[in-house]
């Protein structure tokens, strides 16, 4: 069989391929490739924008607002998928993410950083949209929590290697932002190009609808996505920024913190997948949200009570541990969805997830200048709201039984 197969293959036919060329293996490869560029960029970002770009809290807020605009526009993936298959689109977006990351240090001004951030964000968010869709189409429901946990572990391990090299080599080799951005970005792009030629085109078991899908019976999933996006942005934008601004972390120090976090995630993500499979999505998400209420409240306490850097670092690691349970939201949707809705709903959900992300970073950037603690207290209230919503998830969600209030035959609403 040639490396470029002449026709798409069904998932059943793909089981006859060597293990390294099967659909699930491709998912693992993509899960490992994306963080090489994105996570390295993220690890260097706070130091880069402060040391080179001379950003303050407001500039940082605007940067992340621009970064999240492509997530808000992810619904446009639906239109692109009319002409391009999801698998090919995922690989093209990986190339875009890699290239934009590679050239980041060539644009050290506010405008330049915003421009390349927007391009890399298009690659990241559009890739994540179709990647999540492919995961839910190609992995059986019974195995999904465990496999998704393993893929999270693979992504964490890939990032761990990248961060480990940063910690070990940044100071001894006197590495520059430009060199690290180039190596990480082009590595991701090269892997995507290799996957384009090494893997055949795979067809999922159900042909996906090509138009936009909005169904009333998915309302709880939409609401949880909205709250997750708003809450997540506060952490992504301000937690790492705080470690650099308040505690003076340098590149190798912030990367060391990321390494500890990744090691915990690599070991815990498969366990989290087993826990979701055993205890169900409702209990997993409720546990996550209660934990995040405590974590964000404690972040606020760093400013009220003057707790030191050790507490801040511990909270950072614990926060990521809870976020690993977010896979339960994916498997909840997989269980309630019409199989033909997965691709268009993934795009809609990504847009909903990023509605708040477009305006929250910039707005909270101004609030940060007045009271950083208030930003984290707001996140704690959002996590509490998510907990209330998660209580509506049934123990065994299914079409027609999407919430505890609904026990009707599945209908397309």
PLY file of the C-alpha trace (Angstrom):
ply
format ascii 1.0
element vertex 413
property float x
property float y
property float z
element edge 412
property int vertex1
property int vertex2
end_header
0.00 0.00 0.00
1.41 3.41 -0.97
1.92 6.18 1.51
-0.69 8.30 -0.29
-3.82 6.19 -0.58
-6.05 6.88 -3.62
-9.36 6.79 -1.74
-10.69 7.45 1.76
-10.77 4.47 4.11
-13.48 3.57 6.57
-12.50 3.03 10.18
-13.19 -0.68 9.76
-10.88 -0.91 6.74
-8.21 1.03 8.64
-7.92 -1.75 11.20
-6.03 -3.71 8.56
-3.29 -1.10 8.43
-0.12 -1.30 10.51
-0.71 0.08 13.99
1.29 3.26 13.32
-0.97 4.19 10.37
-4.36 3.73 12.02
-6.76 6.61 12.79
-6.32 6.46 16.56
-2.54 6.60 16.15
-2.90 9.73 14.02
-4.91 11.31 16.83
-2.11 10.53 19.27
0.49 12.02 16.90
-1.52 15.22 16.48
-2.08 15.39 20.24
1.70 15.29 20.69
2.53 17.70 17.85
0.32 20.64 18.76
1.82 21.37 22.23
5.38 21.51 20.87
4.60 24.88 19.29
1.72 26.14 21.39
3.01 25.21 24.84
6.51 26.49 24.14
5.04 29.76 22.92
2.88 29.93 26.03
5.82 29.16 28.34
7.85 32.03 26.91
4.95 34.43 26.40
4.79 36.24 29.75
8.54 36.82 29.91
8.68 37.77 26.22
5.92 40.37 26.40
7.25 41.87 29.64
10.99 41.83 28.83
10.85 42.49 25.08
7.41 43.96 24.45
7.26 45.92 27.74
3.60 45.00 28.25
1.60 46.01 31.32
-1.55 44.26 32.60
-3.78 46.12 30.16
-1.60 45.25 27.16
-1.64 41.63 28.30
-5.42 41.69 28.45
-5.65 43.03 24.91
-3.19 40.41 23.69
-5.38 37.62 24.98
-8.52 39.24 23.63
-6.94 39.19 20.16
-5.77 35.61 20.79
-9.32 34.51 21.50
-11.02 36.14 18.52
-10.31 33.10 16.26
-11.90 30.91 18.91
-15.02 33.05 18.67
-14.86 32.69 14.88
-14.50 28.91 15.06
-18.06 28.60 13.82
-16.58 29.50 10.42
-15.04 26.03 10.37
-18.49 24.80 9.30
-18.21 26.73 6.03
-14.66 25.51 5.39
-15.67 21.89 5.95
-17.99 22.11 2.96
-14.83 22.10 0.80
-12.13 20.51 3.00
-12.16 17.28 4.99
-11.65 17.60 8.74
-8.48 15.50 8.78
-6.79 17.66 6.13
-7.95 20.86 7.77
-6.49 19.76 11.11
-3.07 19.26 9.51
-3.16 22.56 7.63
-4.01 24.38 10.86
-1.07 22.69 12.60
1.22 24.04 9.90
-0.20 27.55 10.38
0.21 27.32 14.15
3.80 26.16 13.75
4.80 28.82 11.24
3.23 31.69 13.19
4.98 30.50 16.35
8.29 30.30 14.51
8.26 33.96 13.46
6.96 35.42 16.75
10.25 36.99 17.88
10.59 38.82 14.56
7.68 41.08 15.56
8.54 42.42 19.05
6.22 45.45 19.03
2.67 45.52 20.39
1.19 45.51 16.89
3.53 42.80 15.65
2.90 40.52 18.61
-0.85 40.97 18.20
-0.61 40.08 14.49
1.38 36.85 14.85
-0.67 35.91 17.91
-3.83 36.20 15.84
-2.38 33.94 13.11
-1.14 31.31 15.54
-4.48 31.45 17.30
-6.33 30.75 14.04
-4.18 27.65 13.67
-4.65 26.58 17.28
-8.40 27.14 17.60
-9.38 25.80 14.19
-7.18 22.76 14.78
-8.72 22.14 18.20
-12.23 22.43 16.75
-11.77 19.71 14.15
-9.46 17.64 16.37
-12.13 17.35 19.06
-14.65 16.44 16.39
-12.40 13.69 15.04
-11.83 12.33 18.54
-15.55 11.95 19.18
-16.16 10.44 15.73
-13.27 7.98 15.67
-13.33 6.73 19.29
-16.14 4.50 20.55
-18.27 5.91 23.37
-17.38 3.13 25.79
-13.64 3.79 25.37
-13.77 7.57 24.99
-13.01 8.68 28.59
-10.00 6.38 28.89
-8.62 7.18 25.43
-9.14 10.93 25.87
-7.30 10.71 29.18
-4.43 8.92 27.48
-4.31 11.55 24.72
-4.17 14.30 27.33
-1.26 12.44 28.92
0.51 12.23 25.55
0.05 15.97 25.01
1.36 16.66 28.52
4.34 14.38 27.96
5.17 16.16 24.70
5.02 19.50 26.45
7.07 18.10 29.33
9.91 17.26 26.94
9.81 20.72 25.36
9.76 22.45 28.75
12.46 20.15 30.10
14.77 21.19 27.28
14.00 24.84 28.03
14.86 24.45 31.71
18.05 22.51 31.01
19.34 24.56 28.10
17.98 28.12 28.41
20.76 29.47 30.63
23.69 27.11 29.79
23.33 27.70 26.04
22.13 31.30 26.42
19.13 30.52 24.20
17.19 33.34 22.60
13.46 33.77 22.13
13.93 33.75 18.37
15.75 30.41 18.29
13.31 28.63 20.60
10.26 29.96 18.76
11.74 28.81 15.44
12.66 25.30 16.59
9.36 24.60 18.33
7.17 26.09 15.62
8.88 24.39 12.70
8.90 21.04 14.52
5.11 21.15 14.79
4.78 22.19 11.15
7.13 19.40 9.99
5.18 16.74 11.89
1.95 17.95 10.28
3.46 17.75 6.79
4.71 14.21 7.46
1.25 13.16 8.65
-0.29 14.58 5.48
1.72 12.12 3.37
2.03 9.19 5.80
-1.66 8.67 6.63
-4.56 7.89 4.31
-7.78 9.86 4.49
-10.15 8.27 7.00
-13.94 8.44 6.85
-15.91 8.45 10.09
-18.83 6.07 10.60
-21.46 8.80 10.03
-21.48 11.53 7.40
-21.43 14.88 9.19
-23.99 17.61 8.58
-22.41 20.54 6.77
-24.68 23.33 8.00
-24.79 25.03 11.38
-26.54 22.99 14.06
-28.21 24.57 17.10
-30.53 22.29 19.08
-32.57 23.15 22.15
-31.82 19.78 23.69
-28.10 20.66 23.76
-28.71 23.79 25.83
-26.96 22.50 28.97
-23.86 21.61 26.95
-23.84 25.10 25.44
-24.20 26.71 28.88
-21.37 24.65 30.37
-19.16 25.54 27.41
-19.85 29.24 27.90
-18.99 29.12 31.59
-15.89 27.00 30.95
-14.59 29.52 28.42
-15.13 32.51 30.69
-13.58 30.81 33.71
-10.67 29.34 31.80
-9.67 32.69 30.34
-9.12 34.22 33.74
-6.65 31.49 34.62
-4.87 31.37 31.25
-4.46 35.14 31.01
-3.63 36.08 34.58
-2.24 33.12 36.56
1.07 32.91 34.70
1.23 36.68 34.34
0.93 36.97 38.14
3.86 34.59 38.67
6.08 36.85 36.57
4.73 40.26 37.63
4.22 39.65 41.38
6.87 37.03 42.15
9.47 37.87 39.49
9.68 34.42 37.88
12.26 34.16 35.09
11.95 31.96 31.99
13.61 28.89 33.49
11.64 29.30 36.74
8.20 29.63 35.14
9.07 26.74 32.84
10.08 24.64 35.85
6.64 25.29 37.31
5.07 24.21 34.04
7.21 21.06 34.12
5.90 20.08 37.53
2.37 20.71 36.32
2.92 18.61 33.22
4.40 15.73 35.17
1.32 15.71 37.40
-0.97 15.89 34.34
0.88 13.11 32.51
0.46 10.79 35.47
-3.06 11.86 36.42
-4.85 12.27 33.07
-5.30 8.52 32.39
-6.55 8.14 35.97
-8.99 10.98 35.39
-10.26 9.21 32.28
-10.90 6.05 34.28
-12.67 8.13 36.97
-14.98 9.74 34.41
-15.79 6.32 32.98
-16.52 4.88 36.42
-18.31 7.73 38.22
-19.93 9.51 35.27
-19.76 12.99 33.86
-21.93 14.69 36.49
-19.81 13.66 39.49
-16.56 14.35 37.62
-17.59 17.86 36.59
-19.07 18.70 40.00
-15.82 17.62 41.64
-13.84 19.77 39.19
-15.93 22.88 39.74
-15.95 22.65 43.52
-12.18 22.29 43.44
-11.83 25.31 41.17
-13.95 27.44 43.51
-11.41 26.76 46.23
-8.40 27.30 43.96
-9.58 30.66 42.62
-10.62 31.86 46.08
-7.13 30.97 47.29
-5.60 32.92 44.38
-7.48 35.95 45.67
-6.13 35.19 49.13
-2.58 35.63 47.80
-3.30 39.36 47.70
-5.47 39.65 50.81
-3.25 37.59 53.12
0.17 37.97 51.51
0.79 34.26 50.96
4.13 33.52 49.33
5.31 32.10 46.05
5.18 28.49 47.28
1.41 28.72 47.79
0.97 30.36 44.38
2.97 27.60 42.68
1.01 24.86 44.47
-2.28 26.44 43.43
-1.08 26.58 39.81
-0.41 22.83 39.80
-3.67 21.95 41.59
-5.62 24.12 39.15
-4.34 22.12 36.18
-5.15 18.89 37.98
-8.81 19.88 38.21
-8.93 21.11 34.62
-7.95 17.62 33.44
-11.49 16.54 34.31
-12.84 18.82 31.57
-12.77 15.80 29.25
-16.06 14.85 30.90
-17.74 17.68 29.05
-16.67 16.13 25.73
-17.93 12.67 26.63
-21.20 14.14 27.95
-21.83 15.65 24.54
-20.78 12.46 22.75
-23.45 10.56 24.69
-26.33 12.97 24.01
-25.49 13.94 20.41
-26.86 12.80 17.13
-23.68 11.30 15.57
-24.12 13.50 12.48
-24.07 16.63 14.66
-20.59 16.18 16.08
-18.56 18.23 13.56
-20.89 21.25 13.28
-21.60 21.28 17.01
-17.87 21.21 17.79
-17.55 24.44 15.83
-20.60 26.01 17.49
-19.40 24.95 20.94
-15.96 26.46 20.35
-17.57 29.76 19.42
-19.81 29.68 22.50
-16.79 28.79 24.64
-15.03 31.93 23.37
-17.85 34.48 23.58
-16.68 35.69 26.97
-13.05 35.16 26.01
-13.22 37.97 23.48
-14.13 40.71 25.95
-13.10 39.34 29.36
-9.27 39.56 29.02
-9.31 43.21 27.92
-11.93 44.23 30.48
-10.31 42.32 33.32
-6.93 43.71 32.31
-8.17 47.11 33.50
-9.63 45.57 36.67
-6.25 43.90 37.25
-4.62 47.32 37.43
-6.96 48.18 40.32
-7.38 44.83 42.14
-5.81 41.56 40.93
-7.61 39.71 43.75
-11.00 40.76 42.37
-10.20 39.03 39.07
-9.73 35.67 40.80
-12.76 36.13 43.06
-14.84 36.60 39.91
-13.46 33.31 38.58
-14.49 31.58 41.82
-18.09 32.74 41.34
-18.03 31.48 37.74
-16.84 28.06 38.93
-19.71 28.01 41.44
-22.15 28.74 38.60
-20.70 25.87 36.59
-21.20 23.57 39.57
-24.91 24.44 39.69
-25.26 23.69 35.99
-23.40 20.38 36.28
-25.96 19.17 38.83
-28.45 19.03 35.92
-26.43 16.34 34.08
-28.09 12.91 34.45
-26.14 9.91 35.69
-26.53 8.20 32.31
-26.95 10.92 29.65
-28.38 9.87 26.30
-30.41 11.35 23.43
-33.73 12.30 24.99
-32.19 12.33 28.47
-29.82 15.28 28.20
-30.70 16.75 31.61
-32.27 15.46 34.82
-35.41 17.37 33.82
-35.87 15.63 30.48
-36.86 12.00 29.92
-38.42 12.10 26.47
-37.72 10.23 23.24
-34.85 11.79 21.35
-36.00 14.37 18.81
-34.11 16.79 16.62
-34.85 20.11 18.28
0 1
1 2
2 3
3 4
4 5
5 6
6 7
7 8
8 9
9 10
10 11
11 12
12 13
13 14
14 15
15 16
16 17
17 18
18 19
19 20
20 21
21 22
22 23
23 24
24 25
25 26
26 27
27 28
28 29
29 30
30 31
31 32
32 33
33 34
34 35
35 36
36 37
37 38
38 39
39 40
40 41
41 42
42 43
43 44
44 45
45 46
46 47
47 48
48 49
49 50
50 51
51 52
52 53
53 54
54 55
55 56
56 57
57 58
58 59
59 60
60 61
61 62
62 63
63 64
64 65
65 66
66 67
67 68
68 69
69 70
70 71
71 72
72 73
73 74
74 75
75 76
76 77
77 78
78 79
79 80
80 81
81 82
82 83
83 84
84 85
85 86
86 87
87 88
88 89
89 90
90 91
91 92
92 93
93 94
94 95
95 96
96 97
97 98
98 99
99 100
100 101
101 102
102 103
103 104
104 105
105 106
106 107
107 108
108 109
109 110
110 111
111 112
112 113
113 114
114 115
115 116
116 117
117 118
118 119
119 120
120 121
121 122
122 123
123 124
124 125
125 126
126 127
127 128
128 129
129 130
130 131
131 132
132 133
133 134
134 135
135 136
136 137
137 138
138 139
139 140
140 141
141 142
142 143
143 144
144 145
145 146
146 147
147 148
148 149
149 150
150 151
151 152
152 153
153 154
154 155
155 156
156 157
157 158
158 159
159 160
160 161
161 162
162 163
163 164
164 165
165 166
166 167
167 168
168 169
169 170
170 171
171 172
172 173
173 174
174 175
175 176
176 177
177 178
178 179
179 180
180 181
181 182
182 183
183 184
184 185
185 186
186 187
187 188
188 189
189 190
190 191
191 192
192 193
193 194
194 195
195 196
196 197
197 198
198 199
199 200
200 201
201 202
202 203
203 204
204 205
205 206
206 207
207 208
208 209
209 210
210 211
211 212
212 213
213 214
214 215
215 216
216 217
217 218
218 219
219 220
220 221
221 222
222 223
223 224
224 225
225 226
226 227
227 228
228 229
229 230
230 231
231 232
232 233
233 234
234 235
235 236
236 237
237 238
238 239
239 240
240 241
241 242
242 243
243 244
244 245
245 246
246 247
247 248
248 249
249 250
250 251
251 252
252 253
253 254
254 255
255 256
256 257
257 258
258 259
259 260
260 261
261 262
262 263
263 264
264 265
265 266
266 267
267 268
268 269
269 270
270 271
271 272
272 273
273 274
274 275
275 276
276 277
277 278
278 279
279 280
280 281
281 282
282 283
283 284
284 285
285 286
286 287
287 288
288 289
289 290
290 291
291 292
292 293
293 294
294 295
295 296
296 297
297 298
298 299
299 300
300 301
301 302
302 303
303 304
304 305
305 306
306 307
307 308
308 309
309 310
310 311
311 312
312 313
313 314
314 315
315 316
316 317
317 318
318 319
319 320
320 321
321 322
322 323
323 324
324 325
325 326
326 327
327 328
328 329
329 330
330 331
331 332
332 333
333 334
334 335
335 336
336 337
337 338
338 339
339 340
340 341
341 342
342 343
343 344
344 345
345 346
346 347
347 348
348 349
349 350
350 351
351 352
352 353
353 354
354 355
355 356
356 357
357 358
358 359
359 360
360 361
361 362
362 363
363 364
364 365
365 366
366 367
367 368
368 369
369 370
370 371
371 372
372 373
373 374
374 375
375 376
376 377
377 378
378 379
379 380
380 381
381 382
382 383
383 384
384 385
385 386
386 387
387 388
388 389
389 390
390 391
391 392
392 393
393 394
394 395
395 396
396 397
397 398
398 399
399 400
400 401
401 402
402 403
403 404
404 405
405 406
406 407
407 408
408 409
409 410
410 411
411 412
